[in-house]
Amino acid sequence: MDKKRIYLSSPTMHGEEQEFIKEAFDTNWVAPLGPNVNAFEKEMTEYTGAAHASALSAGTAAIHLALRILGIGEGDIVFTPSLTFSATCNPIVYEKATPVFIDSEEETWNMSPEALKKAFEKYPNPKAVIVVHLYGTPAKLDEIMEICKEHNVPLVEDAAESLSSTYKGKHTGTFGKIGIYSFNGNKIITTSGGGMLVSDEEEITKKATFLATQARDAARFYQHSQIGYNYRMSNIVAGVGRGQLLHLEEHKAIKKKIYQQYKEAFADIPELTMNPLNKDGDANCWLSCVTIAKESEVTPDMVMDALDKENAESRPIWKPMHLQPVFAAYDFITADGSKNSVAEDIFTRGLCLPSDIKNTPEDMELIISTVRKCFGKRNR
């Protein structure tokens, strides 16, 4: 296709990344340890306000280690949102535990506190709750944390999509017992692949680093008293992250501007609604999403097909986990106990719009005009 490719959310490099990488090469620190790893952990704690951090190979690895550290094992129940990417839930099954999927609420699209209460009524003794800040929008943390506190169950925050988002002035990922971040290629900053586990408890991040380096005991010879993993971030990858972190606030500002531009551009289309933002938070607007009214003759597929013809990348909303074949055997809890699922409704009616921070004014004009044409509207 001759038309320029417009991406959903691609990496944006700035130059400083190369400087940190060059330093690693020049000093021969290319292994999964070194000054960049240590510095990236320190810089992330300074930015987020978390007390301690462990740099890992992926956000999924961070979730897996979080569950291991919390003692999640075979038969244990873990509450997790249904409306999320599978990486949130896969580690539960790695440990042969049982995920119970919680429905969303309409005001932020995140885990419904009311559905979470219902889940505790049905399963009073889960070993953990995982909350996700979907598309960068903070969940209703006050309510969710209060429920977890009432039942004395640890909260794990999957902040993979929400780095730089805040809730009541505090960074997402720093509310729960353990928080995780992702630096995958499409995230607000990237290390190409990588993640971070954070906690206010030093013993937790020390244990994460220990498990991530094959759980080698403190002995002169190679001795292992428990199963470990090759989950540590490399010094090269950490160098990319350090360079990216310098531009995180800049990326966030552009993402928020993209969201606002879409919101204003579609204000005269009553069938289109932007993904909601938590009024008590400051979202990073990682991806700008829309839902289409049920009564509309236009479908998400029609909009995505129209954008595809312009070589502009869009995506469906995450397919809820309770609808995934691999998780079909697990329970799903709604707020009213019925089969009326908010998560399923959002998935059915929604799509993610191109949210790349390198979008030019011309790119945004093309995207907006293409969407508007689907609804019989000319550009304003």
Secondary structure, DSSP 8 states (H G I E B T S, - for coil): --S--B-SS-----SHHHHHHHHHHHTT--SS-SHHHHHHHHHHHHHH--SEEEEES-HHHHHHHHHHHTT--TT-EEEEESSS-GGGTHHHHHTT-EEEEE-B-TTTSSB-HHHHHHHHHH-S--SEEEEE-GGG----HHHHHHHHHHHT--EEEE-TT-TT-EETTEETTSSSSEEEEE-BTTSSS--BS-EEEEES-HHHHHHHHHHHBTTB-SSSS--BSS---B-B--HHHHHHHHHHHTTHHHHHHHHHHHHHHHHHHTTT-TTEEE----TTEE---SS-EEEE-TT-S--HHHHHHHHHHTTB--EE----GGGSGGGTTS-EE-TTSSS--HHHHHHHHEEE----TT--HHHHHHHHHHHHHHTT----
